[in-house]
Amino acid sequence: MPSWLEPPQLVGIAIVAAVLGLYGAIALARKHRFKALATSLGAVHVDTGIFAPGRIEGRDFEIEARTVGMGRYKKYRTSIQVTSAGAPGRYLVKPEFFEHFPDWKHALALGVHEERAFVVTVSWPRYREADASERQLLLDWLGRSRTFDPHRVGRQLQVLRIRDITIEKGSLAVSFPGAVSRVDRLRDTLAVLQSVGA
């Protein structure tokens, strides 16, 4: 018998094989749950890799669980994006904006921040307080729907534990920690985003 097949080595090989098998089983179960979610949401499941849960694509939404971080700190984060025609620009809006509508401390616009580093000026995008024209654009966009109720939206965001909504040209997006697989939470989140972006 070869020396690498001695009992101590066999135990090590068995442990490694068991860990890899467990990881594979968990990944495949997560993928199966995402396929079931896609069916219950009336959407299509798109495979994004062997061990990835995949992406759910609906008529006007997309849900994807992807890994973030590196090494030991790798975690899943579920992002939900809803299509919204005519979104006024790039904003980061917190639930408090809707609860005390409009509370401008909780609605930021994307701008360019410049900083001097030695002999050069460095520019990068950063959320900042919205100016008067950006505020008016956002209010006009939110006010175009007759059924928009900011206080109801604020309460729903708090119940769903959504910390912020990212508004970009053509879409609204939120994200949750973990690979969210509760269909009721996903449905409620889609309903809130669609009511804001309708």
Backbone torsions as a table, in degrees:
resi	resn	phi	psi	omega
1	MET	NA	134.1	179.6
2	PRO	-61.3	153.5	-176.1
3	SER	-67.1	-25.1	-179.8
4	TRP	-79.7	-4.1	176.8
5	LEU	-103.9	18.1	176.1
6	GLU	-69.1	157.5	-177.4
7	PRO	-50.8	-43.0	179.6
8	PRO	-62.4	-39.2	179.4
9	GLN	-69.8	-37.8	178.6
10	LEU	-62.4	-38.1	177.5
11	VAL	-64.1	-43.9	177.9
12	GLY	-61.9	-44.5	178.8
13	ILE	-62.9	-41.3	179.5
14	ALA	-63.5	-40.0	179.5
15	ILE	-65.6	-46.1	179.1
16	VAL	-62.3	-43.3	179.5
17	ALA	-63.7	-38.8	179.0
18	ALA	-65.6	-42.6	179.4
19	VAL	-64.0	-46.3	179.0
20	LEU	-64.1	-39.5	177.8
21	GLY	-64.1	-41.2	177.8
22	LEU	-64.1	-43.4	177.9
23	TYR	-60.0	-45.5	179.1
24	GLY	-61.9	-41.6	179.3
25	ALA	-64.5	-41.8	178.8
26	ILE	-64.7	-43.7	-179.7
27	ALA	-63.5	-42.8	179.7
28	LEU	-68.4	-35.3	176.4
29	ALA	-65.4	-39.8	178.0
30	ARG	-63.5	-41.9	178.7
31	LYS	-63.6	-41.3	179.0
32	HIS	-63.3	-41.9	177.0
33	ARG	-61.8	-39.6	179.3
34	PHE	-66.0	-37.1	176.7
35	LYS	-64.3	-40.6	177.9
36	ALA	-66.1	-38.7	176.5
37	LEU	-61.4	-44.1	-179.9
38	ALA	-58.1	-44.2	179.4
39	THR	-63.4	-45.2	-178.2
40	SER	-70.0	-22.0	176.8
41	LEU	-93.0	1.7	-179.5
42	GLY	69.1	35.3	-176.1
43	ALA	-124.5	-174.6	-178.3
44	VAL	-114.9	138.8	175.7
45	HIS	-91.1	130.1	177.7
46	VAL	-113.2	122.8	-178.9
47	ASP	-74.2	130.7	-179.0
48	THR	-118.3	13.1	178.7
49	GLY	149.2	167.7	-175.3
50	ILE	-63.2	-47.8	-175.8
51	PHE	-101.4	-3.8	179.9
52	ALA	-82.3	144.8	-179.8
53	PRO	-65.0	-26.2	179.8
54	GLY	103.5	-169.0	-177.1
55	ARG	-130.3	144.3	177.1
56	ILE	-109.0	122.2	-179.9
57	GLU	-116.4	120.2	177.2
58	GLY	-108.8	-172.8	-177.9
59	ARG	-59.8	-43.5	-178.8
60	ASP	-134.9	25.0	-179.7
61	PHE	-148.7	163.6	176.8
62	GLU	-144.3	133.7	178.7
63	ILE	-124.9	130.1	179.7
64	GLU	-144.4	134.5	172.7
65	ALA	-102.7	121.9	-179.6
66	ARG	-133.8	159.1	-179.9
67	THR	-82.9	142.4	175.1
68	VAL	-129.2	155.0	-179.1
69	GLY	92.1	-178.5	-177.9
70	MET	-136.5	152.2	174.0
71	GLY	60.1	-131.0	-179.6
72	ARG	-66.3	-20.9	-173.7
73	TYR	-94.5	17.0	178.7
74	LYS	-72.3	129.4	179.9
75	LYS	-139.8	161.6	174.3
76	TYR	-87.9	147.7	174.0
77	ARG	-138.9	128.8	-179.5
78	THR	-97.3	124.7	177.2
79	SER	-111.4	140.3	178.4
80	ILE	-123.2	124.7	-178.4
81	GLN	-125.0	130.6	-179.7
82	VAL	-118.2	133.2	178.2
83	THR	-71.1	136.2	178.9
84	SER	-145.5	106.4	-178.6
85	ALA	-65.7	138.7	173.6
86	GLY	79.2	15.1	176.9
87	ALA	-55.0	134.5	-167.1
88	PRO	-74.7	-10.3	-176.9
89	GLY	157.7	-155.4	-178.6
90	ARG	-107.4	119.3	-179.0
91	TYR	-135.6	154.6	171.1
92	LEU	-120.6	113.0	-172.2
93	VAL	-117.8	128.1	179.4
94	LYS	-96.6	159.2	-179.5
95	PRO	-57.0	-32.1	-179.3
96	GLU	-61.9	-25.4	176.7
97	PHE	-60.4	-39.5	-178.1
98	PHE	-82.8	-33.4	-178.7
99	GLU	-65.0	-39.1	179.1
100	HIS	-118.3	56.7	-167.9
101	PHE	-62.0	132.5	-18.5
102	PRO	-91.6	123.0	178.2
103	ASP	-99.7	97.8	-170.3
104	TRP	-70.3	-10.8	174.0
105	LYS	-67.0	-19.5	-174.7
106	HIS	-113.5	19.6	173.9
107	ALA	-134.4	110.3	-176.7
108	LEU	-110.4	147.2	177.3
109	ALA	-107.7	150.7	178.9
110	LEU	-80.8	128.5	177.9
111	GLY	-136.3	-176.5	179.4
112	VAL	-105.9	128.5	178.0
113	HIS	-106.3	130.7	178.4
114	GLU	-114.9	139.7	179.1
115	GLU	-142.8	142.0	-179.2
116	ARG	-87.3	127.9	177.6
117	ALA	-123.8	103.5	-176.3
118	PHE	59.0	-106.4	-175.0
119	VAL	-107.4	2.6	-179.6
120	VAL	-122.4	159.6	175.0
121	THR	-105.5	128.9	-178.3
122	VAL	-108.2	132.9	178.9
123	SER	-117.8	140.7	173.6
124	TRP	-152.5	155.3	180.0
125	PRO	-72.2	143.9	179.8
126	ARG	-157.2	142.6	176.2
127	TYR	-75.1	138.3	-178.2
128	ARG	-143.8	172.4	179.0
129	GLU	-61.6	135.3	-178.3
130	ALA	-72.6	140.8	176.1
131	ASP	-83.4	178.2	-173.9
132	ALA	-59.8	-42.4	-178.6
133	SER	-69.5	-37.3	177.4
134	GLU	-67.3	-36.7	176.8
135	ARG	-63.5	-44.9	-178.9
136	GLN	-65.0	-40.0	176.8
137	LEU	-59.5	-45.0	-179.7
138	LEU	-65.7	-44.1	178.9
139	LEU	-62.6	-42.9	178.6
140	ASP	-62.3	-41.7	-179.4
141	TRP	-65.7	-44.2	179.1
142	LEU	-67.8	-33.3	-176.6
143	GLY	-79.7	-4.4	-177.0
144	ARG	-72.6	-18.1	179.3
145	SER	-95.4	131.4	179.8
146	ARG	-73.0	-22.8	-176.2
147	THR	-95.4	0.6	-178.2
148	PHE	-69.3	121.0	177.6
149	ASP	-122.6	101.8	-174.0
150	PRO	-60.6	-35.6	-177.9
151	HIS	-69.1	-38.9	176.7
152	ARG	-65.2	-41.7	178.4
153	VAL	-62.0	-44.6	179.1
154	GLY	-59.9	-43.1	178.6
155	ARG	-64.4	-43.9	-179.3
156	GLN	-64.2	-39.0	178.0
157	LEU	-63.2	-39.4	177.7
158	GLN	-65.6	-44.4	-179.8
159	VAL	-61.8	-40.9	-179.0
160	LEU	-80.5	-2.8	-179.2
161	ARG	58.4	42.7	175.8
162	ILE	-91.8	121.9	-175.8
163	ARG	-82.7	-30.4	178.4
164	ASP	-164.1	158.0	175.1
165	ILE	-115.1	131.2	175.0
166	THR	-99.2	119.7	177.9
167	ILE	-103.4	125.6	176.4
168	GLU	-128.0	169.6	178.4
169	LYS	-60.6	112.9	176.6
170	GLY	92.2	-1.0	-179.0
171	SER	-160.4	162.2	170.6
172	LEU	-124.1	144.0	-177.3
173	ALA	-143.9	147.7	171.9
174	VAL	-136.4	165.9	174.8
175	SER	-144.2	152.2	-179.5
176	PHE	-124.7	149.8	171.6
177	PRO	-70.7	144.0	178.1
178	GLY	86.1	174.3	176.1
179	ALA	-94.4	93.1	-175.0
180	VAL	-68.1	125.8	-178.8
181	SER	-130.7	17.4	175.3
182	ARG	-90.3	115.8	-174.8
183	VAL	-64.2	-34.7	-179.8
184	ASP	-65.8	-39.3	178.7
185	ARG	-67.5	-40.4	178.3
186	LEU	-66.2	-42.5	178.8
187	ARG	-62.0	-46.0	-179.3
188	ASP	-63.4	-39.8	178.7
189	THR	-65.1	-44.2	177.2
190	LEU	-60.7	-41.4	179.8
191	ALA	-62.0	-43.1	179.7
192	VAL	-64.8	-47.7	-179.4
193	LEU	-62.8	-39.2	179.1
194	GLN	-69.0	-30.6	177.2
195	SER	-71.5	-32.6	177.5
196	VAL	-74.5	-42.6	-174.1
197	GLY	-95.5	9.3	-177.0
198	ALA	-63.7	NA	NA
